[in-house]
Amino acid sequence: MVDFEAILKVIIMGVAAVGIPVGAYAAIAATRSIWGRPQPAPESAGAAELAALRERVQELEVLQGRMMELEERLDFAERMLVQQREAGRLPEGREVR
């Protein structure tokens, strides 16, 4: 007859023989998935953001120049309209019959 303790020892050795390598593999896989991913370096992420901001500032400077040119054109057009209105008016003090 097989002793209960002998059966228990065989089961424990079998679980240990399979469980320890499986547990170690799971721990290694979990560690690699957490720490093994390459994270962008703070300097490279900051450099990319800085480059994007510089590009945006250049775009805004171009747009600011275009806005100033449009303001000058609008002022010119307003002056021309005022001159045309004043030229079409009759002089004051005379009655036309």
N, CA, C and O atoms as a MOPAC input file, in Angstrom:
PM7 MOZYME 1SCF
protein

 N      0.81000 1    -1.16700 1     0.00000 1
 C      0.00000 1     0.00000 1     0.00000 1
 C      0.86600 1     1.24800 1     0.00000 1
 O      1.93400 1     1.28600 1     0.60900 1
 N      0.38200 1     2.26300 1    -0.69400 1
 C      1.14400 1     3.49800 1    -0.79600 1
 C      0.77000 1     4.37200 1     0.38000 1
 O     -0.39900 1     4.56500 1     0.71300 1
 N      1.76700 1     4.86500 1     0.96100 1
 C      1.61200 1     5.70900 1     2.14500 1
 C      1.07200 1     7.08800 1     1.72300 1
 O      1.43900 1     7.59100 1     0.66100 1
 N      0.21600 1     7.69600 1     2.53600 1
 C     -0.35300 1     9.02600 1     2.26600 1
 C      0.73400 1    10.07900 1     2.17800 1
 O      0.67600 1    10.97600 1     1.33600 1
 N      1.70700 1     9.96800 1     3.03400 1
 C      2.80900 1    10.93700 1     3.04500 1
 C      3.61700 1    10.84700 1     1.75000 1
 O      4.08600 1    11.87100 1     1.25400 1
 N      3.78500 1     9.68500 1     1.20800 1
 C      4.54400 1     9.49800 1    -0.02000 1
 C      3.79300 1    10.14100 1    -1.19300 1
 O      4.40200 1    10.78900 1    -2.04500 1
 N      2.47100 1     9.95800 1    -1.22900 1
 C      1.66400 1    10.57000 1    -2.28000 1
 C      1.74000 1    12.09200 1    -2.17300 1
 O      1.88200 1    12.78500 1    -3.18000 1
 N      1.64700 1    12.59600 1    -0.96900 1
 C      1.70800 1    14.03800 1    -0.73900 1
 C      3.06500 1    14.59400 1    -1.17100 1
 O      3.12900 1    15.67100 1    -1.76400 1
 N      4.15400 1    13.87000 1    -0.88000 1
 C      5.48800 1    14.31600 1    -1.29800 1
 C      5.60200 1    14.35900 1    -2.82300 1
 O      6.20100 1    15.28900 1    -3.36300 1
 N      5.04800 1    13.38500 1    -3.51700 1
 C      5.10400 1    13.34800 1    -4.97500 1
 C      4.32100 1    14.52300 1    -5.55500 1
 O      4.77200 1    15.16800 1    -6.50200 1
 N      3.14600 1    14.79900 1    -4.98300 1
 C      2.33500 1    15.92700 1    -5.46900 1
 C      3.05900 1    17.23700 1    -5.23900 1
 O      3.08700 1    18.09000 1    -6.12600 1
 N      3.64600 1    17.41600 1    -4.06400 1
 C      4.35900 1    18.65300 1    -3.74700 1
 C      5.57200 1    18.81000 1    -4.66400 1
 O      5.83700 1    19.91200 1    -5.14200 1
 N      6.30300 1    17.74200 1    -4.91300 1
 C      7.47700 1    17.81700 1    -5.79500 1
 C      7.04700 1    18.12800 1    -7.22800 1
 O      7.73200 1    18.87300 1    -7.92900 1
 N      5.93600 1    17.57100 1    -7.66600 1
 C      5.43600 1    17.84200 1    -9.01400 1
 C      5.00100 1    19.30200 1    -9.16300 1
 O      5.31000 1    19.96200 1   -10.15500 1
 N      4.27600 1    19.78500 1    -8.15300 1
 C      3.84600 1    21.19100 1    -8.18100 1
 C      5.06400 1    22.09900 1    -8.14000 1
 O      5.11400 1    23.09900 1    -8.85500 1
 N      6.04700 1    21.76400 1    -7.31200 1
 C      7.25600 1    22.58200 1    -7.21300 1
 C      8.04400 1    22.54100 1    -8.51600 1
 O      8.57300 1    23.55900 1    -8.96200 1
 N      8.11900 1    21.35700 1    -9.12500 1
 C      8.89500 1    21.21800 1   -10.36600 1
 C      8.25700 1    22.00800 1   -11.50700 1
 O      8.96600 1    22.50200 1   -12.38400 1
 N      6.94200 1    22.13400 1   -11.50800 1
 C      6.26700 1    22.86500 1   -12.57000 1
 C      6.00000 1    24.30900 1   -12.14900 1
 O      6.16600 1    25.22800 1   -12.95000 1
 N      5.59400 1    24.51000 1   -10.91400 1
 C      5.17500 1    25.82700 1   -10.44000 1
 C      6.29100 1    26.83800 1   -10.33300 1
 O      6.09300 1    28.01100 1   -10.65300 1
 N      7.45900 1    26.41400 1    -9.89100 1
 C      8.56500 1    27.36100 1    -9.71600 1
 C      9.01400 1    27.94600 1   -11.06100 1
 O      9.13400 1    29.16600 1   -11.16900 1
 N      9.26500 1    27.13100 1   -12.08400 1
 C      9.64400 1    27.73100 1   -13.37500 1
 C      8.54000 1    28.59100 1   -13.98800 1
 O      8.81700 1    29.63800 1   -14.57300 1
 N      7.28100 1    28.14300 1   -13.85300 1
 C      6.17900 1    28.92800 1   -14.39800 1
 C      6.06300 1    30.25900 1   -13.66600 1
 O      5.87400 1    31.29600 1   -14.30200 1
 N      6.17200 1    30.24700 1   -12.35900 1
 C      6.11600 1    31.48200 1   -11.57100 1
 C      7.27300 1    32.41700 1   -11.89000 1
 O      7.09600 1    33.63300 1   -11.97400 1
 N      8.46500 1    31.84000 1   -12.06700 1
 C      9.62900 1    32.66300 1   -12.41100 1
 C      9.45200 1    33.29100 1   -13.79100 1
 O      9.76800 1    34.46400 1   -13.98700 1
 N      8.94600 1    32.50700 1   -14.75000 1
 C      8.71500 1    33.05100 1   -16.08500 1
 C      7.67800 1    34.17400 1   -16.04000 1
 O      7.84700 1    35.19700 1   -16.70400 1
 N      6.61500 1    33.99100 1   -15.27000 1
 C      5.58000 1    35.02700 1   -15.14600 1
 C      6.15900 1    36.29300 1   -14.52400 1
 O      5.83800 1    37.40000 1   -14.95600 1
 N      7.00500 1    36.13800 1   -13.51800 1
 C      7.61700 1    37.30900 1   -12.88100 1
 C      8.53500 1    38.04400 1   -13.85200 1
 O      8.53700 1    39.27400 1   -13.90200 1
 N      9.30800 1    37.29100 1   -14.62000 1
 C     10.20600 1    37.92000 1   -15.59800 1
 C      9.40300 1    38.62800 1   -16.68200 1
 O      9.73800 1    39.74800 1   -17.06900 1
 N      8.35200 1    37.99100 1   -17.17400 1
 C      7.52800 1    38.61000 1   -18.21400 1
 C      6.85400 1    39.88000 1   -17.70100 1
 O      6.77300 1    40.87700 1   -18.41800 1
 N      6.37100 1    39.84300 1   -16.46200 1
 C      5.73500 1    41.03400 1   -15.88800 1
 C      6.74700 1    42.16100 1   -15.71600 1
 O      6.44100 1    43.32100 1   -15.99400 1
 N      7.93200 1    41.82800 1   -15.26700 1
 C      8.97100 1    42.84700 1   -15.07700 1
 C      9.36200 1    43.47300 1   -16.40700 1
 O      9.52700 1    44.69000 1   -16.50000 1
 N      9.50900 1    42.65500 1   -17.42500 1
 C      9.87000 1    43.19400 1   -18.74500 1
 C      8.75900 1    44.06700 1   -19.31300 1
 O      9.03100 1    45.09200 1   -19.93900 1
 N      7.52200 1    43.66900 1   -19.10000 1
 C      6.42200 1    44.46700 1   -19.65000 1
 C      6.30000 1    45.80500 1   -18.94200 1
 O      5.89400 1    46.79300 1   -19.55300 1
 N      6.64100 1    45.84900 1   -17.68500 1
 C      6.54400 1    47.12100 1   -16.94700 1
 C      7.76700 1    47.99300 1   -17.19300 1
 O      7.63200 1    49.16400 1   -17.54800 1
 N      8.95800 1    47.43300 1   -17.00600 1
 C     10.18000 1    48.22900 1   -17.08200 1
 C     10.88600 1    48.13600 1   -18.41500 1
 O     11.75600 1    48.95600 1   -18.70900 1
 N     10.53700 1    47.16800 1   -19.21900 1
 C     11.25800 1    46.94700 1   -20.45500 1
 C     10.84100 1    47.84600 1   -21.59600 1
 O     11.54400 1    47.91600 1   -22.60400 1
 N      9.71300 1    48.54100 1   -21.47300 1
 C      9.25800 1    49.41300 1   -22.55300 1
 C     10.15000 1    50.63700 1   -22.64000 1
 O     10.40300 1    51.29800 1   -21.63300 1
 N     10.61900 1    50.93700 1   -23.81900 1
 C     11.43900 1    52.14800 1   -23.94000 1
 C     10.57100 1    53.39100 1   -23.76600 1
 O      9.62300 1    53.60600 1   -24.52100 1
 N     10.89300 1    54.18000 1   -22.79700 1
 C     10.18500 1    55.43100 1   -22.53900 1
 C     10.94800 1    56.56400 1   -23.21100 1
 O     12.17900 1    56.56800 1   -23.21300 1
 N     10.22700 1    57.52300 1   -23.78000 1
 C     10.94400 1    58.64700 1   -24.38200 1
 C     11.68200 1    59.42100 1   -23.29500 1
 O     11.16700 1    59.66500 1   -22.20400 1
 N     12.88200 1    59.78500 1   -23.63500 1
 C     13.67700 1    60.55100 1   -22.67900 1
 C     13.04400 1    61.92200 1   -22.48400 1
 O     12.52600 1    62.51000 1   -23.43400 1
 N     13.08300 1    62.43200 1   -21.26300 1
 C     12.47200 1    63.75100 1   -21.03000 1
 C     13.06400 1    64.83800 1   -21.91900 1
 O     12.35100 1    65.74100 1   -22.35700 1
 N     14.36300 1    64.75400 1   -22.18600 1
 C     14.98100 1    65.77100 1   -23.03100 1
 C     14.44900 1    65.69900 1   -24.45600 1
 O     14.19000 1    66.72900 1   -25.07800 1
 N     14.28200 1    64.47100 1   -24.98000 1
 C     13.82000 1    64.35500 1   -26.36300 1
 C     12.36400 1    64.78700 1   -26.48800 1
 O     11.98900 1    65.40100 1   -27.48700 1
 N     11.53900 1    64.47700 1   -25.49200 1
 C     10.14400 1    64.92400 1   -25.52100 1
 C     10.08700 1    66.44600 1   -25.39700 1
 O      9.30800 1    67.10500 1   -26.08600 1
 N     10.90800 1    66.98800 1   -24.52300 1
 C     10.95100 1    68.44100 1   -24.35900 1
 C     11.48800 1    69.13400 1   -25.59900 1
 O     11.02500 1    70.21600 1   -25.96100 1
 N     12.45400 1    68.51800 1   -26.24500 1
 C     13.02200 1    69.09700 1   -27.46300 1
 C     11.99400 1    69.11600 1   -28.58800 1
 O     11.92500 1    70.07200 1   -29.36000 1
 N     11.19600 1    68.05500 1   -28.67400 1
 C     10.16200 1    68.00500 1   -29.71300 1
 C      9.10200 1    69.07900 1   -29.46100 1
 O      8.65200 1    69.74300 1   -30.39400 1
 N      8.70700 1    69.24400 1   -28.20000 1
 C      7.72800 1    70.27900 1   -27.86200 1
 C      8.29400 1    71.66800 1   -28.13800 1
 O      7.59200 1    72.54400 1   -28.64300 1
 N      9.56800 1    71.86200 1   -27.80300 1
 C     10.20600 1    73.15300 1   -28.03300 1
 C     10.27300 1    73.46400 1   -29.52600 1
 O     10.03100 1    74.60000 1   -29.93500 1
 N     10.59600 1    72.47100 1   -30.33000 1
 C     10.64800 1    72.67200 1   -31.78100 1
 C      9.25800 1    73.01700 1   -32.32400 1
 O      9.12500 1    73.87900 1   -33.19400 1
 N      8.23200 1    72.34600 1   -31.81100 1
 C      6.86400 1    72.64200 1   -32.25600 1
 C      6.45700 1    74.04900 1   -31.85800 1
 O      5.80300 1    74.75000 1   -32.63000 1
 N      6.84200 1    74.46700 1   -30.65600 1
 C      6.52100 1    75.82800 1   -30.21700 1
 C      7.24900 1    76.87500 1   -31.05500 1
 O      6.67100 1    77.90500 1   -31.40400 1
 N      8.49700 1    76.62000 1   -31.37300 1
 C      9.24500 1    77.56600 1   -32.20900 1
 C      8.61100 1    77.69400 1   -33.59200 1
 O      8.50800 1    78.79200 1   -34.13900 1
 N      8.19100 1    76.56600 1   -34.14500 1
 C      7.53300 1    76.59300 1   -35.44700 1
 C      6.23800 1    77.39100 1   -35.37600 1
 O      5.92300 1    78.16200 1   -36.28300 1
 N      5.49500 1    77.20300 1   -34.29900 1
 C      4.22500 1    77.93600 1   -34.13200 1
 C      4.47300 1    79.43500 1   -33.97900 1
 O      3.70900 1    80.24300 1   -34.50700 1
 N      5.52500 1    79.81300 1   -33.26500 1
 C      5.85900 1    81.23000 1   -33.09800 1
 C      6.21100 1    81.84300 1   -34.45100 1
 O      5.81700 1    82.97300 1   -34.74200 1
 N      6.95200 1    81.10400 1   -35.28000 1
 C      7.28500 1    81.60800 1   -36.62100 1
 C      6.02800 1    81.81200 1   -37.45100 1
 O      5.90800 1    82.81100 1   -38.15900 1
 N      5.09200 1    80.87600 1   -37.37100 1
 C      3.83100 1    81.02200 1   -38.09700 1
 C      3.07600 1    82.26400 1   -37.62300 1
 O      2.51400 1    83.00500 1   -38.43000 1
 N      3.07000 1    82.48200 1   -36.30800 1
 C      2.36900 1    83.64400 1   -35.76300 1
 C      3.03100 1    84.95300 1   -36.19400 1
 O      2.34000 1    85.94100 1   -36.44000 1
 N      4.35000 1    84.96900 1   -36.28500 1
 C      5.03900 1    86.17500 1   -36.74100 1
 C      4.68800 1    86.49100 1   -38.18900 1
 O      4.50200 1    87.65500 1   -38.54300 1
 N      4.59600 1    85.45900 1   -39.03300 1
 C      4.20000 1    85.65700 1   -40.43500 1
 C      2.78200 1    86.21600 1   -40.48600 1
 O      2.50500 1    87.16200 1   -41.22400 1
 N      1.88700 1    85.62500 1   -39.69700 1
 C      0.49800 1    86.08700 1   -39.68800 1
 C      0.38300 1    87.51600 1   -39.14400 1
 O     -0.46400 1    88.28600 1   -39.59600 1
 N      1.22600 1    87.86400 1   -38.18500 1
 C      1.21100 1    89.22200 1   -37.64400 1
 C      1.61900 1    90.22600 1   -38.72300 1
 O      1.03100 1    91.30300 1   -38.81800 1
 N      2.61400 1    89.88500 1   -39.52900 1
 C      3.02300 1    90.75500 1   -40.62500 1
 C      1.91400 1    90.92800 1   -41.64900 1
 O      1.68700 1    92.03200 1   -42.14600 1
 N      1.22300 1    89.83900 1   -41.96500 1
 C      0.10800 1    89.93100 1   -42.91500 1
 C     -1.01900 1    90.79200 1   -42.34000 1
 O     -1.66100 1    91.54500 1   -43.07100 1
 N     -1.25900 1    90.67900 1   -41.02800 1
 C     -2.30300 1    91.47400 1   -40.39100 1
 C     -1.96400 1    92.96200 1   -40.45000 1
 O     -2.84500 1    93.78600 1   -40.69300 1
 N     -0.69800 1    93.31100 1   -40.22900 1
 C     -0.28900 1    94.71800 1   -40.29900 1
 C     -0.48100 1    95.25600 1   -41.71700 1
 O     -0.92300 1    96.39100 1   -41.89700 1
 N     -0.14900 1    94.44300 1   -42.71900 1
 C     -0.33300 1    94.86400 1   -44.11100 1
 C     -1.81800 1    95.09100 1   -44.41700 1
 O     -2.17500 1    96.05700 1   -45.09100 1
 N     -2.67400 1    94.20200 1   -43.92100 1
 C     -4.11200 1    94.36600 1   -44.13900 1
 C     -4.64600 1    95.62000 1   -43.44600 1
 O     -5.52100 1    96.29700 1   -43.98600 1
 N     -4.13000 1    95.93500 1   -42.26000 1
 C     -4.55300 1    97.14800 1   -41.56200 1
 C     -4.17300 1    98.39200 1   -42.35800 1
 O     -4.95200 1    99.34200 1   -42.44500 1
 N     -2.97300 1    98.38500 1   -42.94000 1
 C     -2.54600 1    99.52300 1   -43.75900 1
 C     -3.43400 1    99.67300 1   -44.99000 1
 O     -3.80100 1   100.78700 1   -45.36400 1
 N     -3.77400 1    98.56600 1   -45.61200 1
 C     -4.64400 1    98.62700 1   -46.78700 1
 C     -6.03300 1    99.14000 1   -46.41800 1
 O     -6.62600 1    99.91400 1   -47.16900 1
 N     -6.54900 1    98.72000 1   -45.28200 1
 C     -7.86400 1    99.18400 1   -44.82500 1
 C     -7.83500 1   100.68200 1   -44.54500 1
 O     -8.75700 1   101.40400 1   -44.92700 1
 N     -6.78900 1   101.14700 1   -43.88500 1
 C     -6.66900 1   102.58900 1   -43.63000 1
 C     -6.64200 1   103.37000 1   -44.94300 1
 O     -7.29500 1   104.40700 1   -45.06000 1
 N     -5.89500 1   102.88000 1   -45.92600 1
 C     -5.81800 1   103.54700 1   -47.21500 1
 C     -7.19800 1   103.59000 1   -47.88300 1
 O     -7.61200 1   104.62500 1   -48.40500 1
 N     -7.90300 1   102.45400 1   -47.85800 1
 C     -9.22500 1   102.40100 1   -48.48300 1
 C    -10.19100 1   103.36100 1   -47.78400 1
 O    -10.99700 1   104.01100 1   -48.45000 1
 N    -10.12400 1   103.45900 1   -46.46600 1
 C    -10.98800 1   104.39400 1   -45.73300 1
 C    -10.68400 1   105.84300 1   -46.11600 1
 O    -11.60400 1   106.64200 1   -46.29200 1
 N     -9.40200 1   106.18400 1   -46.24400 1
 C     -9.03400 1   107.55200 1   -46.64200 1
 C     -9.54400 1   107.87000 1   -48.04000 1
 O    -10.01600 1   108.97800 1   -48.29500 1
 N     -9.45000 1   106.90200 1   -48.94500 1
 C     -9.94000 1   107.12100 1   -50.31100 1
 C    -11.45400 1   107.33400 1   -50.31700 1
 O    -11.94800 1   108.19300 1   -51.04800 1
 N    -12.19100 1   106.57400 1   -49.52400 1
 C    -13.64400 1   106.75000 1   -49.46000 1
 C    -14.02100 1   108.11500 1   -48.90700 1
 O    -14.95000 1   108.75300 1   -49.40300 1
 N    -13.30600 1   108.56700 1   -47.87900 1
 C    -13.59300 1   109.88500 1   -47.30000 1
 C    -13.32100 1   110.97600 1   -48.32200 1
 O    -14.10100 1   111.92400 1   -48.41700 1
 N    -12.23800 1   110.87600 1   -49.09100 1
 C    -11.92900 1   111.88000 1   -50.11300 1
 C    -13.00000 1   111.91900 1   -51.19400 1
 O    -13.36900 1   113.00000 1   -51.65200 1
 N    -13.50100 1   110.77400 1   -51.60600 1
 C    -14.53900 1   110.74000 1   -52.63300 1
 C    -15.84200 1   111.34900 1   -52.12600 1
 O    -16.52600 1   112.03800 1   -52.88400 1
 N    -16.20100 1   111.11800 1   -50.88200 1
 C    -17.42100 1   111.68400 1   -50.31900 1
 C    -17.32700 1   113.19900 1   -50.22800 1
 O    -18.27900 1   113.91100 1   -50.54900 1
 N    -16.16700 1   113.68800 1   -49.78500 1
 C    -15.99700 1   115.13000 1   -49.64400 1
 C    -15.96700 1   115.81600 1   -51.00500 1
 O    -16.43000 1   116.95100 1   -51.11900 1
 N    -15.45100 1   115.18100 1   -52.01400 1
 C    -15.39300 1   115.77700 1   -53.35100 1
 C    -16.78300 1   115.88300 1   -53.96600 1
 O    -17.01700 1   116.76800 1   -54.78900 1
 N    -17.69600 1   115.01900 1   -53.59600 1
 C    -19.03500 1   115.02400 1   -54.16200 1
 C    -19.99900 1   115.96900 1   -53.46500 1
 O    -21.11200 1   116.17300 1   -53.94900 1
 N    -19.60500 1   116.54600 1   -52.35300 1
 C    -20.50800 1   117.44600 1   -51.62700 1
 C    -20.50400 1   118.84200 1   -52.25200 1
 O    -19.52700 1   119.28800 1   -52.85300 1
 N    -21.61100 1   119.48200 1   -52.08400 1
 C    -21.71400 1   120.89400 1   -52.54700 1
 C    -21.09300 1   121.78700 1   -51.49200 1
 O    -21.12500 1   121.46300 1   -50.30500 1
 N    -20.54500 1   122.87500 1   -51.90200 1
 C    -20.01200 1   123.81600 1   -50.90400 1
 C    -21.14500 1   124.35400 1   -50.03700 1
 O    -22.26700 1   124.51500 1   -50.51800 1
 N    -20.87200 1   124.62600 1   -48.79500 1
 C    -21.89000 1   125.12300 1   -47.88000 1
 C    -22.15700 1   126.59100 1   -48.11300 1
 O    -21.27300 1   127.33800 1   -48.53200 1
 N    -23.38800 1   127.00200 1   -47.84000 1
 C    -23.75200 1   128.43300 1   -47.95300 1
 C    -24.40700 1   128.80100 1   -49.25200 1
 O    -24.92900 1   129.91200 1   -49.34000 1
 N    -24.42900 1   128.01000 1   -50.22100 1
 C    -25.06700 1   128.32400 1   -51.49900 1
 C    -26.36300 1   127.52800 1   -51.63600 1
 O    -26.45200 1   126.36600 1   -51.23900 1
 N    -27.31800 1   128.16600 1   -52.18600 1
 C    -28.55000 1   127.46300 1   -52.47700 1
 C    -28.59700 1   127.19700 1   -53.97900 1
 O    -28.28300 1   128.06600 1   -54.79200 1
 N    -28.97100 1   126.05000 1   -54.30400 1
 C    -29.09000 1   125.71300 1   -55.71800 1
 C    -30.56000 1   125.71000 1   -56.05500 1
 O    -31.36200 1   125.02500 1   -55.42100 1
 N    -30.91500 1   126.51800 1   -57.10700 1
 C    -32.32700 1   126.57800 1   -57.51100 1
 C    -32.51700 1   126.06000 1   -58.86600 1
 O    -33.64200 1   126.03600 1   -59.36600 1

